[in-house]
Amino acid sequence: MSGLERPRDQRVIAGVCSGIANRFGWSVWLVRLAFVVSCVLPGPQILLYVVLWIVIPNSP
């Protein structure tokens, strides 16, 4: 996988965290954990997730 795309087989909700983890070679569970932990901090994390859900294409 060369570009940023949401895989169809590693999704929990929309595959945004999986797509980011695969693109940069990170652990999928660490990216998911970082997102969940960041949700306790104030900020637009949920809004950013929804925007990425719309912007990042599905894998073929």
PDB file of N, CA, C and O in Angstrom:
ATOM      1  N   MET A   1       0.845  -1.167   0.000  1.00  0.00           N
ATOM      2  CA  MET A   1       0.000   0.000   0.000  1.00  0.00           C
ATOM      3  C   MET A   1       0.895   1.236   0.000  1.00  0.00           C
ATOM      4  O   MET A   1       1.639   1.472   0.952  1.00  0.00           O
ATOM      5  N   SER A   2       0.819   2.006  -1.052  1.00  0.00           N
ATOM      6  CA  SER A   2       1.729   3.140  -1.167  1.00  0.00           C
ATOM      7  C   SER A   2       1.116   4.444  -0.690  1.00  0.00           C
ATOM      8  O   SER A   2       1.803   5.259  -0.073  1.00  0.00           O
ATOM      9  N   GLY A   3      -0.171   4.658  -0.965  1.00  0.00           N
ATOM     10  CA  GLY A   3      -0.815   5.901  -0.571  1.00  0.00           C
ATOM     11  C   GLY A   3      -1.641   5.728   0.676  1.00  0.00           C
ATOM     12  O   GLY A   3      -1.678   4.659   1.285  1.00  0.00           O
ATOM     13  N   LEU A   4      -2.291   6.788   1.033  1.00  0.00           N
ATOM     14  CA  LEU A   4      -3.157   6.749   2.207  1.00  0.00           C
ATOM     15  C   LEU A   4      -4.541   6.318   1.761  1.00  0.00           C
ATOM     16  O   LEU A   4      -5.218   7.039   1.028  1.00  0.00           O
ATOM     17  N   GLU A   5      -4.963   5.134   2.206  1.00  0.00           N
ATOM     18  CA  GLU A   5      -6.291   4.621   1.885  1.00  0.00           C
ATOM     19  C   GLU A   5      -6.787   3.747   3.023  1.00  0.00           C
ATOM     20  O   GLU A   5      -6.000   3.168   3.771  1.00  0.00           O
ATOM     21  N   ARG A   6      -8.100   3.662   3.140  1.00  0.00           N
ATOM     22  CA  ARG A   6      -8.713   2.899   4.228  1.00  0.00           C
ATOM     23  C   ARG A   6      -8.891   1.451   3.797  1.00  0.00           C
ATOM     24  O   ARG A   6      -9.641   1.180   2.859  1.00  0.00           O
ATOM     25  N   PRO A   7      -8.214   0.507   4.463  1.00  0.00           N
ATOM     26  CA  PRO A   7      -8.354  -0.899   4.081  1.00  0.00           C
ATOM     27  C   PRO A   7      -9.735  -1.434   4.429  1.00  0.00           C
ATOM     28  O   PRO A   7     -10.371  -0.976   5.378  1.00  0.00           O
ATOM     29  N   ARG A   8     -10.187  -2.400   3.656  1.00  0.00           N
ATOM     30  CA  ARG A   8     -11.517  -2.970   3.881  1.00  0.00           C
ATOM     31  C   ARG A   8     -11.498  -4.097   4.921  1.00  0.00           C
ATOM     32  O   ARG A   8     -12.549  -4.461   5.447  1.00  0.00           O
ATOM     33  N   ASP A   9     -10.335  -4.646   5.221  1.00  0.00           N
ATOM     34  CA  ASP A   9     -10.274  -5.822   6.089  1.00  0.00           C
ATOM     35  C   ASP A   9      -9.832  -5.533   7.515  1.00  0.00           C
ATOM     36  O   ASP A   9      -9.901  -6.436   8.348  1.00  0.00           O
ATOM     37  N   GLN A  10      -9.382  -4.330   7.844  1.00  0.00           N
ATOM     38  CA  GLN A  10      -8.888  -4.031   9.186  1.00  0.00           C
ATOM     39  C   GLN A  10      -9.706  -2.943   9.870  1.00  0.00           C
ATOM     40  O   GLN A  10      -9.174  -2.222  10.714  1.00  0.00           O
ATOM     41  N   ARG A  11     -10.943  -2.809   9.538  1.00  0.00           N
ATOM     42  CA  ARG A  11     -11.765  -1.731  10.071  1.00  0.00           C
ATOM     43  C   ARG A  11     -12.374  -2.095  11.415  1.00  0.00           C
ATOM     44  O   ARG A  11     -12.733  -3.245  11.667  1.00  0.00           O
ATOM     45  N   VAL A  12     -12.480  -1.092  12.265  1.00  0.00           N
ATOM     46  CA  VAL A  12     -13.292  -1.204  13.466  1.00  0.00           C
ATOM     47  C   VAL A  12     -14.524  -0.319  13.272  1.00  0.00           C
ATOM     48  O   VAL A  12     -15.654  -0.774  13.451  1.00  0.00           O
ATOM     49  N   ILE A  13     -14.305   0.938  12.907  1.00  0.00           N
ATOM     50  CA  ILE A  13     -15.418   1.830  12.581  1.00  0.00           C
ATOM     51  C   ILE A  13     -15.357   2.174  11.094  1.00  0.00           C
ATOM     52  O   ILE A  13     -16.208   1.741  10.317  1.00  0.00           O
ATOM     53  N   ALA A  14     -14.357   2.947  10.703  1.00  0.00           N
ATOM     54  CA  ALA A  14     -14.278   3.377   9.302  1.00  0.00           C
ATOM     55  C   ALA A  14     -12.942   3.035   8.660  1.00  0.00           C
ATOM     56  O   ALA A  14     -12.801   3.161   7.443  1.00  0.00           O
ATOM     57  N   GLY A  15     -11.972   2.612   9.432  1.00  0.00           N
ATOM     58  CA  GLY A  15     -10.678   2.253   8.882  1.00  0.00           C
ATOM     59  C   GLY A  15      -9.690   3.395   8.804  1.00  0.00           C
ATOM     60  O   GLY A  15      -8.635   3.253   8.186  1.00  0.00           O
ATOM     61  N   VAL A  16     -10.004   4.523   9.414  1.00  0.00           N
ATOM     62  CA  VAL A  16      -9.114   5.682   9.361  1.00  0.00           C
ATOM     63  C   VAL A  16      -7.804   5.389  10.092  1.00  0.00           C
ATOM     64  O   VAL A  16      -6.726   5.638   9.552  1.00  0.00           O
ATOM     65  N   CYS A  17      -7.886   4.870  11.300  1.00  0.00           N
ATOM     66  CA  CYS A  17      -6.668   4.555  12.058  1.00  0.00           C
ATOM     67  C   CYS A  17      -5.848   3.467  11.365  1.00  0.00           C
ATOM     68  O   CYS A  17      -4.619   3.523  11.366  1.00  0.00           O
ATOM     69  N   SER A  18      -6.516   2.489  10.782  1.00  0.00           N
ATOM     70  CA  SER A  18      -5.814   1.429  10.057  1.00  0.00           C
ATOM     71  C   SER A  18      -5.090   1.986   8.844  1.00  0.00           C
ATOM     72  O   SER A  18      -3.955   1.603   8.561  1.00  0.00           O
ATOM     73  N   GLY A  19      -5.743   2.885   8.131  1.00  0.00           N
ATOM     74  CA  GLY A  19      -5.125   3.489   6.960  1.00  0.00           C
ATOM     75  C   GLY A  19      -3.900   4.305   7.319  1.00  0.00           C
ATOM     76  O   GLY A  19      -2.884   4.237   6.629  1.00  0.00           O
ATOM     77  N   ILE A  20      -3.986   5.075   8.395  1.00  0.00           N
ATOM     78  CA  ILE A  20      -2.842   5.876   8.844  1.00  0.00           C
ATOM     79  C   ILE A  20      -1.707   4.964   9.292  1.00  0.00           C
ATOM     80  O   ILE A  20      -0.549   5.201   8.951  1.00  0.00           O
ATOM     81  N   ALA A  21      -2.029   3.930  10.050  1.00  0.00           N
ATOM     82  CA  ALA A  21      -1.001   3.006  10.541  1.00  0.00           C
ATOM     83  C   ALA A  21      -0.318   2.283   9.384  1.00  0.00           C
ATOM     84  O   ALA A  21       0.906   2.150   9.379  1.00  0.00           O
ATOM     85  N   ASN A  22      -1.085   1.817   8.411  1.00  0.00           N
ATOM     86  CA  ASN A  22      -0.495   1.115   7.272  1.00  0.00           C
ATOM     87  C   ASN A  22       0.366   2.039   6.432  1.00  0.00           C
ATOM     88  O   ASN A  22       1.414   1.622   5.938  1.00  0.00           O
ATOM     89  N   ARG A  23      -0.048   3.271   6.260  1.00  0.00           N
ATOM     90  CA  ARG A  23       0.703   4.225   5.432  1.00  0.00           C
ATOM     91  C   ARG A  23       2.083   4.503   6.013  1.00  0.00           C
ATOM     92  O   ARG A  23       3.064   4.587   5.274  1.00  0.00           O
ATOM     93  N   PHE A  24       2.163   4.646   7.338  1.00  0.00           N
ATOM     94  CA  PHE A  24       3.422   5.013   7.973  1.00  0.00           C
ATOM     95  C   PHE A  24       4.157   3.830   8.597  1.00  0.00           C
ATOM     96  O   PHE A  24       5.229   4.009   9.175  1.00  0.00           O
ATOM     97  N   GLY A  25       3.595   2.621   8.488  1.00  0.00           N
ATOM     98  CA  GLY A  25       4.263   1.438   9.010  1.00  0.00           C
ATOM     99  C   GLY A  25       4.192   1.303  10.518  1.00  0.00           C
ATOM    100  O   GLY A  25       5.067   0.690  11.129  1.00  0.00           O
ATOM    101  N   TRP A  26       3.170   1.863  11.116  1.00  0.00           N
ATOM    102  CA  TRP A  26       2.993   1.804  12.560  1.00  0.00           C
ATOM    103  C   TRP A  26       2.054   0.670  12.927  1.00  0.00           C
ATOM    104  O   TRP A  26       1.391   0.103  12.058  1.00  0.00           O
ATOM    105  N   SER A  27       1.994   0.340  14.196  1.00  0.00           N
ATOM    106  CA  SER A  27       1.067  -0.662  14.699  1.00  0.00           C
ATOM    107  C   SER A  27      -0.350  -0.081  14.684  1.00  0.00           C
ATOM    108  O   SER A  27      -0.582   1.033  15.154  1.00  0.00           O
ATOM    109  N   VAL A  28      -1.277  -0.843  14.146  1.00  0.00           N
ATOM    110  CA  VAL A  28      -2.672  -0.387  14.065  1.00  0.00           C
ATOM    111  C   VAL A  28      -3.232  -0.161  15.467  1.00  0.00           C
ATOM    112  O   VAL A  28      -3.933   0.824  15.702  1.00  0.00           O
ATOM    113  N   TRP A  29      -2.932  -1.057  16.388  1.00  0.00           N
ATOM    114  CA  TRP A  29      -3.473  -0.927  17.743  1.00  0.00           C
ATOM    115  C   TRP A  29      -2.897   0.275  18.474  1.00  0.00           C
ATOM    116  O   TRP A  29      -3.583   0.877  19.300  1.00  0.00           O
ATOM    117  N   LEU A  30      -1.652   0.635  18.188  1.00  0.00           N
ATOM    118  CA  LEU A  30      -1.084   1.823  18.828  1.00  0.00           C
ATOM    119  C   LEU A  30      -1.738   3.098  18.304  1.00  0.00           C
ATOM    120  O   LEU A  30      -1.968   4.034  19.070  1.00  0.00           O
ATOM    121  N   VAL A  31      -2.036   3.142  17.019  1.00  0.00           N
ATOM    122  CA  VAL A  31      -2.715   4.314  16.461  1.00  0.00           C
ATOM    123  C   VAL A  31      -4.125   4.427  17.031  1.00  0.00           C
ATOM    124  O   VAL A  31      -4.579   5.520  17.371  1.00  0.00           O
ATOM    125  N   ARG A  32      -4.808   3.305  17.133  1.00  0.00           N
ATOM    126  CA  ARG A  32      -6.159   3.318  17.723  1.00  0.00           C
ATOM    127  C   ARG A  32      -6.111   3.751  19.187  1.00  0.00           C
ATOM    128  O   ARG A  32      -6.938   4.546  19.634  1.00  0.00           O
ATOM    129  N   LEU A  33      -5.146   3.228  19.922  1.00  0.00           N
ATOM    130  CA  LEU A  33      -4.995   3.599  21.329  1.00  0.00           C
ATOM    131  C   LEU A  33      -4.678   5.086  21.470  1.00  0.00           C
ATOM    132  O   LEU A  33      -5.230   5.758  22.341  1.00  0.00           O
ATOM    133  N   ALA A  34      -3.799   5.598  20.622  1.00  0.00           N
ATOM    134  CA  ALA A  34      -3.458   7.023  20.663  1.00  0.00           C
ATOM    135  C   ALA A  34      -4.687   7.882  20.369  1.00  0.00           C
ATOM    136  O   ALA A  34      -4.872   8.932  20.985  1.00  0.00           O
ATOM    137  N   PHE A  35      -5.521   7.445  19.438  1.00  0.00           N
ATOM    138  CA  PHE A  35      -6.738   8.201  19.135  1.00  0.00           C
ATOM    139  C   PHE A  35      -7.692   8.199  20.322  1.00  0.00           C
ATOM    140  O   PHE A  35      -8.230   9.245  20.683  1.00  0.00           O
ATOM    141  N   VAL A  36      -7.906   7.046  20.927  1.00  0.00           N
ATOM    142  CA  VAL A  36      -8.824   6.950  22.062  1.00  0.00           C
ATOM    143  C   VAL A  36      -8.317   7.781  23.235  1.00  0.00           C
ATOM    144  O   VAL A  36      -9.096   8.475  23.888  1.00  0.00           O
ATOM    145  N   VAL A  37      -7.015   7.713  23.505  1.00  0.00           N
ATOM    146  CA  VAL A  37      -6.441   8.492  24.607  1.00  0.00           C
ATOM    147  C   VAL A  37      -6.556   9.988  24.304  1.00  0.00           C
ATOM    148  O   VAL A  37      -6.807  10.786  25.207  1.00  0.00           O
ATOM    149  N   SER A  38      -6.375  10.371  23.038  1.00  0.00           N
ATOM    150  CA  SER A  38      -6.460  11.789  22.687  1.00  0.00           C
ATOM    151  C   SER A  38      -7.878  12.327  22.838  1.00  0.00           C
ATOM    152  O   SER A  38      -8.066  13.536  22.973  1.00  0.00           O
ATOM    153  N   CYS A  39      -8.872  11.456  22.817  1.00  0.00           N
ATOM    154  CA  CYS A  39     -10.257  11.903  22.944  1.00  0.00           C
ATOM    155  C   CYS A  39     -10.579  12.448  24.333  1.00  0.00           C
ATOM    156  O   CYS A  39     -11.559  13.175  24.490  1.00  0.00           O
ATOM    157  N   VAL A  40      -9.779  12.115  25.341  1.00  0.00           N
ATOM    158  CA  VAL A  40     -10.009  12.683  26.671  1.00  0.00           C
ATOM    159  C   VAL A  40      -9.459  14.103  26.772  1.00  0.00           C
ATOM    160  O   VAL A  40      -9.804  14.837  27.699  1.00  0.00           O
ATOM    161  N   LEU A  41      -8.618  14.489  25.840  1.00  0.00           N
ATOM    162  CA  LEU A  41      -8.091  15.847  25.808  1.00  0.00           C
ATOM    163  C   LEU A  41      -9.063  16.738  25.039  1.00  0.00           C
ATOM    164  O   LEU A  41      -9.756  16.264  24.139  1.00  0.00           O
ATOM    165  N   PRO A  42      -9.119  18.001  25.379  1.00  0.00           N
ATOM    166  CA  PRO A  42     -10.010  18.890  24.631  1.00  0.00           C
ATOM    167  C   PRO A  42      -9.463  19.107  23.218  1.00  0.00           C
ATOM    168  O   PRO A  42      -8.257  19.241  23.010  1.00  0.00           O
ATOM    169  N   GLY A  43     -10.373  19.135  22.271  1.00  0.00           N
ATOM    170  CA  GLY A  43      -9.971  19.358  20.889  1.00  0.00           C
ATOM    171  C   GLY A  43     -10.930  18.714  19.916  1.00  0.00           C
ATOM    172  O   GLY A  43     -11.885  18.049  20.319  1.00  0.00           O
ATOM    173  N   PRO A  44     -10.678  18.910  18.636  1.00  0.00           N
ATOM    174  CA  PRO A  44     -11.614  18.445  17.601  1.00  0.00           C
ATOM    175  C   PRO A  44     -11.293  17.050  17.059  1.00  0.00           C
ATOM    176  O   PRO A  44     -11.367  16.838  15.849  1.00  0.00           O
ATOM    177  N   GLN A  45     -10.943  16.104  17.918  1.00  0.00           N
ATOM    178  CA  GLN A  45     -10.543  14.781  17.452  1.00  0.00           C
ATOM    179  C   GLN A  45     -11.650  14.059  16.691  1.00  0.00           C
ATOM    180  O   GLN A  45     -11.390  13.478  15.637  1.00  0.00           O
ATOM    181  N   ILE A  46     -12.862  14.085  17.199  1.00  0.00           N
ATOM    182  CA  ILE A  46     -13.971  13.383  16.547  1.00  0.00           C
ATOM    183  C   ILE A  46     -14.271  14.033  15.195  1.00  0.00           C
ATOM    184  O   ILE A  46     -14.514  13.336  14.210  1.00  0.00           O
ATOM    185  N   LEU A  47     -14.255  15.357  15.149  1.00  0.00           N
ATOM    186  CA  LEU A  47     -14.476  16.064  13.893  1.00  0.00           C
ATOM    187  C   LEU A  47     -13.389  15.722  12.879  1.00  0.00           C
ATOM    188  O   LEU A  47     -13.681  15.506  11.703  1.00  0.00           O
ATOM    189  N   LEU A  48     -12.144  15.674  13.328  1.00  0.00           N
ATOM    190  CA  LEU A  48     -11.035  15.308  12.443  1.00  0.00           C
ATOM    191  C   LEU A  48     -11.203  13.885  11.921  1.00  0.00           C
ATOM    192  O   LEU A  48     -10.932  13.623  10.749  1.00  0.00           O
ATOM    193  N   TYR A  49     -11.642  12.972  12.769  1.00  0.00           N
ATOM    194  CA  TYR A  49     -11.873  11.591  12.352  1.00  0.00           C
ATOM    195  C   TYR A  49     -12.933  11.524  11.253  1.00  0.00           C
ATOM    196  O   TYR A  49     -12.765  10.809  10.265  1.00  0.00           O
ATOM    197  N   VAL A  50     -14.019  12.267  11.429  1.00  0.00           N
ATOM    198  CA  VAL A  50     -15.093  12.271  10.432  1.00  0.00           C
ATOM    199  C   VAL A  50     -14.604  12.873   9.112  1.00  0.00           C
ATOM    200  O   VAL A  50     -14.934  12.366   8.040  1.00  0.00           O
ATOM    201  N   VAL A  51     -13.830  13.935   9.185  1.00  0.00           N
ATOM    202  CA  VAL A  51     -13.287  14.550   7.970  1.00  0.00           C
ATOM    203  C   VAL A  51     -12.360  13.566   7.253  1.00  0.00           C
ATOM    204  O   VAL A  51     -12.429  13.427   6.032  1.00  0.00           O
ATOM    205  N   LEU A  52     -11.499  12.888   8.000  1.00  0.00           N
ATOM    206  CA  LEU A  52     -10.605  11.902   7.384  1.00  0.00           C
ATOM    207  C   LEU A  52     -11.395  10.733   6.807  1.00  0.00           C
ATOM    208  O   LEU A  52     -11.013  10.181   5.775  1.00  0.00           O
ATOM    209  N   TRP A  53     -12.476  10.355   7.450  1.00  0.00           N
ATOM    210  CA  TRP A  53     -13.351   9.294   6.962  1.00  0.00           C
ATOM    211  C   TRP A  53     -13.894   9.656   5.574  1.00  0.00           C
ATOM    212  O   TRP A  53     -14.002   8.799   4.697  1.00  0.00           O
ATOM    213  N   ILE A  54     -14.228  10.916   5.393  1.00  0.00           N
ATOM    214  CA  ILE A  54     -14.754  11.386   4.116  1.00  0.00           C
ATOM    215  C   ILE A  54     -13.640  11.549   3.073  1.00  0.00           C
ATOM    216  O   ILE A  54     -13.833  11.220   1.903  1.00  0.00           O
ATOM    217  N   VAL A  55     -12.488  12.051   3.492  1.00  0.00           N
ATOM    218  CA  VAL A  55     -11.409  12.406   2.552  1.00  0.00           C
ATOM    219  C   VAL A  55     -10.581  11.206   2.100  1.00  0.00           C
ATOM    220  O   VAL A  55     -10.235  11.113   0.923  1.00  0.00           O
ATOM    221  N   ILE A  56     -10.257  10.293   3.004  1.00  0.00           N
ATOM    222  CA  ILE A  56      -9.395   9.161   2.660  1.00  0.00           C
ATOM    223  C   ILE A  56     -10.209   8.124   1.879  1.00  0.00           C
ATOM    224  O   ILE A  56     -11.248   7.668   2.358  1.00  0.00           O
ATOM    225  N   PRO A  57      -9.751   7.753   0.693  1.00  0.00           N
ATOM    226  CA  PRO A  57     -10.527   6.798  -0.118  1.00  0.00           C
ATOM    227  C   PRO A  57     -10.399   5.371   0.393  1.00  0.00           C
ATOM    228  O   PRO A  57      -9.448   5.029   1.096  1.00  0.00           O
ATOM    229  N   ASN A  58     -11.371   4.548   0.029  1.00  0.00           N
ATOM    230  CA  ASN A  58     -11.309   3.103   0.320  1.00  0.00           C
ATOM    231  C   ASN A  58     -10.238   2.457  -0.536  1.00  0.00           C
ATOM    232  O   ASN A  58      -9.936   2.938  -1.628  1.00  0.00           O
ATOM    233  N   SER A  59      -9.669   1.380  -0.051  1.00  0.00           N
ATOM    234  CA  SER A  59      -8.741   0.607  -0.876  1.00  0.00           C
ATOM    235  C   SER A  59      -9.549  -0.153  -1.918  1.00  0.00           C
ATOM    236  O   SER A  59     -10.705  -0.503  -1.678  1.00  0.00           O
ATOM    237  N   PRO A  60      -8.951  -0.405  -3.061  1.00  0.00           N
ATOM    238  CA  PRO A  60      -9.691  -1.122  -4.122  1.00  0.00           C
ATOM    239  C   PRO A  60      -9.959  -2.575  -3.760  1.00  0.00           C
ATOM    240  O   PRO A  60     -10.566  -3.304  -4.543  1.00  0.00           O
TER     241      PRO A  60
END
